[in-house]
Amino acid sequence: MDERKVARLITDAVVRRPVLWRLLRGRMRDIFERVAPTWETRLGPGHLAALELALAAVERPAHVLDVGTGTGVAALALAARYPDADVTGLDLSPAMLAEAERKRAPGVHDRLRFQVGDAAALPFPDGSFDLVVLMNAIPFFDELVRVAAPGGTIALSFSRGAETPIYVPESRLRDAFHRRGFSDFAAFAAPPATAFRARRR
């Protein structure tokens, strides 16, 4: 089966029943290990545009987490956007992170780091991040909420909108975050990319 279809099936299954991740995690990691060298050719033009719109009202976070950072596209953009912030990019795939390390920009070594980790069990204390970002990544809502600081922001982006293999509709995002104490929801579009932002009450 086509890798994009597999990624969509895994995403849909895990968002509905997160416990399935234990069974499907290896398959998803293997997909990204294989596509790491060519990953950025799949993103399409303007893949960051919707995320940039979602971040326009986010002022000077001190600690930023990019979940499912892949080759570090969003993490590098976040480090450039917030020059005083410490940025962590986390991904399940070592091959993706090897690509990210190769692109690390001069001058950000001391405040940008990449590490292997599972989004379903984030290796960070509660309330660690003022801003949590996901671009084309499965949201494990309980973990995202756990590591977001009081008053913190979570922003999710899908570089090809509903055509993105790893995609979650706005209605599901809104409901999941509302039930976990988030509000001030906003949706953004810069076709084909879309984004969604929520703030912790």
Buried (B, 14 or more C-beta within 10 A) or exposed (E): EEBBEBBBBBBBBBBEEBEEBEEBBEEBBEBBEEBBEEBBEBBBEEBBBBBBBBBEEBEEBEBBBBBBBBBBBBBBBBBEBBEEBBBBBBBBBEBBBEBBEEEBEEEBEEBBBBEEBBBBEBEBEEBBBBBBBBBBBBBBBEBBBBBBBEEBBBBBBBBBBEEBBBBBEBEBBBEBBEEBEBEEBBBBEBEBBBBBBBBBE
